[in-house]
């Protein structure tokens, strides 16, 4: 699409929840979905986004649409409430976009598994495993209740992840990451 071309309206009136929508890739997805006509719920644990950047939901609200939901995606009650809000406000849920952003606390202070902090491990599991499980679980329940749209689909769940999951990152060699050590223990 050229800089002067108008965006398509291929998502016109499709209801989308974009988790983590206040920064990074998810912010870009949210803003593009908005340009293409989607009705959005911008879901984020930190809805004000990054300092110096206009929050995503405020950009969208300028068009007269309410669009924010503060959520911890590892908390099933909050995820269910977020989906219920989308359905109450817009009548359906057509898309859930969830990036398994994960965290990498060991990158700055890598430790062998026998020295790893259990609290850090628990935090990793909440963000990297439970979070990506909760959204699709409850979104799918809602989508199954809906009438088919378009080509017979009831909705779409888009799970993204970083290349870090397979390639690692600077400062964190795979032999120091507890999840790799558990899998590769002999």
matplotlib code that plots the C-alpha trace (Angstrom):
import matplotlib.pyplot as plt

x = [0.0, 1.4, 1.6, -1.3, -3.6, -6.5, -6.4, -8.8, -11.8, -11.4, -11.8, -14.9, -16.9, -14.9, -14.4, -10.8, -8.9, -5.2, -3.4, -0.3, -1.5, 0.2, 3.7, 5.8, 4.4, 1.0, 0.6, 1.3, -1.2, -3.8, -3.4, -3.5, -6.6, -8.2, -7.3, -9.0, -12.2, -12.0, -13.8, -11.0, -10.4, -6.8, -5.8, -2.7, -1.4, 0.1, -2.5, -0.5, 2.2, 5.7, 6.7, 6.5, 4.1, 0.4, -1.4, -2.8, -6.4, -6.3, -5.4, -8.4, -10.7, -10.2, -12.4, -15.2, -14.6, -14.0, -11.1, -9.2, -9.1, -6.4, -5.7, -3.2, -3.5, -2.4, -5.4, -8.4, -11.0, -9.5, -9.3, -12.9, -14.0, -12.1, -13.9, -17.2, -16.6, -15.9, -19.1, -21.2, -19.9, -19.8, -21.9, -19.2, -15.5, -14.0, -10.3, -7.9, -4.3, -1.9, 1.9, 3.8, 6.1, 7.7, 10.4, 14.0, 15.1, 18.1, 19.6, 21.1, 22.0, 22.1, 22.4, 22.7, 19.4, 20.6, 21.1, 18.0, 15.4, 12.1, 10.1, 11.7, 10.8, 7.2, 7.0, 8.3, 5.6, 2.8, 3.8, 5.2, 2.9, -0.3, -0.8, -0.9, -3.1, -5.8, -6.7, -7.3, -9.1, -11.8, -11.9, -12.6, -15.4, -17.0, -16.4, -18.0, -21.3, -21.3, -22.9, -20.4, -19.3, -17.7, -16.6, -18.1, -15.5, -16.6, -13.4, -9.6, -7.0, -3.6, -0.7, 2.6, 6.0, 9.5, 12.4, 14.1, 12.1, 14.3, 17.4, 18.1, 19.4, 22.6, 23.4, 21.4, 23.0, 20.6, 22.5, 21.7, 18.0, 16.1, 13.6, 16.4, 18.3, 15.4, 14.7, 18.3, 19.3, 21.0]
y = [0.0, 3.4, 6.2, 8.0, 5.0, 4.7, 1.6, -1.2, -1.9, -5.6, -5.8, -3.5, -4.2, -7.2, -7.3, -7.8, -8.0, -7.2, -8.3, -6.2, -3.5, -0.5, -1.1, -2.9, -5.2, -5.4, -1.6, -1.6, -4.5, -2.6, 0.6, -1.2, -3.1, 0.2, 1.7, -1.3, -0.8, -3.3, -2.6, -3.0, -3.8, -2.7, -5.0, -4.4, -4.7, -1.2, 0.7, 4.0, 2.4, 3.8, 7.3, 9.9, 7.8, 8.5, 5.5, 3.2, 3.4, 7.2, 7.2, 4.9, 6.9, 10.0, 8.2, 7.9, 4.3, 3.0, 0.6, -0.1, -3.0, -3.4, -7.1, -9.6, -12.3, -15.0, -14.3, -16.3, -14.1, -11.0, -12.7, -13.9, -10.3, -8.9, -11.2, -10.6, -6.8, -7.2, -9.2, -6.9, -3.8, -5.1, -8.3, -10.8, -11.6, -12.3, -12.0, -12.5, -11.4, -12.6, -12.3, -14.6, -11.8, -13.7, -12.2, -13.0, -12.0, -14.3, -12.3, -9.9, -12.3, -15.8, -18.7, -22.4, -24.2, -25.3, -21.6, -20.2, -18.2, -20.1, -16.8, -15.9, -19.3, -18.9, -15.5, -17.0, -19.7, -17.2, -14.9, -17.4, -20.4, -19.5, -16.2, -17.7, -20.5, -18.3, -16.0, -18.7, -20.9, -18.3, -16.7, -20.1, -20.7, -17.5, -18.0, -21.4, -19.8, -17.3, -17.7, -18.2, -15.2, -14.7, -18.0, -19.9, -19.0, -18.1, -16.2, -16.2, -16.6, -15.3, -16.4, -14.8, -15.5, -14.1, -15.7, -15.7, -18.9, -20.8, -18.7, -17.3, -13.8, -12.0, -12.6, -15.7, -18.8, -21.7, -23.8, -21.2, -21.1, -23.4, -24.7, -25.8, -27.4, -29.4, -30.6, -31.4, -33.0, -36.3]
z = [0.0, -0.9, 1.6, -0.2, -0.7, 1.7, 3.8, 3.0, 5.1, 5.1, 8.9, 8.9, 12.0, 12.9, 16.7, 17.7, 21.0, 20.7, 23.9, 24.7, 22.4, 24.0, 22.7, 20.1, 17.4, 19.1, 19.0, 15.2, 14.7, 16.8, 14.8, 11.5, 12.5, 13.5, 10.0, 8.4, 10.3, 13.2, 16.4, 19.0, 22.6, 23.3, 26.1, 28.1, 31.7, 31.2, 29.2, 29.1, 26.9, 26.6, 27.9, 25.2, 23.0, 22.8, 24.3, 21.6, 23.0, 22.9, 19.2, 18.6, 20.9, 18.8, 16.3, 18.9, 19.8, 23.4, 23.3, 26.4, 28.9, 31.5, 31.8, 33.2, 30.5, 33.0, 35.2, 33.9, 35.6, 33.9, 30.6, 30.8, 31.8, 28.8, 26.4, 28.0, 27.6, 23.9, 23.5, 25.6, 23.8, 20.2, 20.2, 19.2, 19.2, 15.8, 16.4, 19.3, 18.7, 21.4, 21.3, 23.5, 24.4, 27.2, 29.4, 29.7, 33.2, 33.1, 30.2, 32.6, 35.4, 33.9, 36.5, 36.2, 37.1, 40.5, 41.4, 39.6, 41.5, 41.8, 41.7, 38.4, 37.0, 38.2, 36.6, 33.3, 33.4, 34.1, 31.2, 28.7, 29.2, 31.1, 29.4, 25.8, 27.1, 28.7, 25.8, 23.2, 25.7, 26.5, 23.1, 21.5, 23.9, 22.8, 19.1, 19.2, 20.4, 17.4, 14.0, 11.2, 9.3, 5.9, 4.6, 7.5, 10.1, 13.6, 14.4, 14.3, 17.0, 16.1, 18.4, 17.7, 19.3, 19.1, 17.3, 20.8, 21.4, 18.9, 18.4, 21.9, 22.6, 23.5, 27.2, 27.5, 26.3, 26.1, 28.5, 31.3, 30.7, 33.1, 30.6, 28.2, 31.0, 32.2, 28.6, 27.9, 31.2, 30.9]

ax = plt.figure().add_subplot(projection="3d")
ax.plot(x, y, z, "-o")
ax.set_aspect("equal")
plt.show()
